[in-house]
Amino acid sequence: MSSNSCGIANCQQLAAMALADADRKRMAERALLYCLTDPPQLDQLTTRGLCHGVGGLLCTVQRVAEDAETPTAFSDRLPELRERFLALSPPKEPGFLTGAAGAALAFQGTEPGSEIPTEWDGCLLLR
């Protein structure tokens, strides 16, 4: 997965909703599902960060699921992504995009049974 593939799929989904283009929305969601089911692509994400890391993927998948035609196709993948996240070393720097603060926010927002408590991720343009 290029580190941008999931973000592009998210952008396509948002554009499709804005344009009421059901075909584009389905295509975007299928593209993200393909990325999520391709281990060699997932293995390219080697950090917990929001920017090009598993933390960002967690946030993206959760937000896409909220508007997806089949939300469980995405939300059912969150536990595996959380495991991938935990298997990686924590960031040493405290920053938001690549550091510990952003990684912690991403992880906490995807705990089973939890809803995103705020719109903290609005700056990531996932919605």
Order of alpha helices (4+ residues) and beta strands (2+ residues): alpha-alpha-alpha-alpha-alpha-alpha-alpha
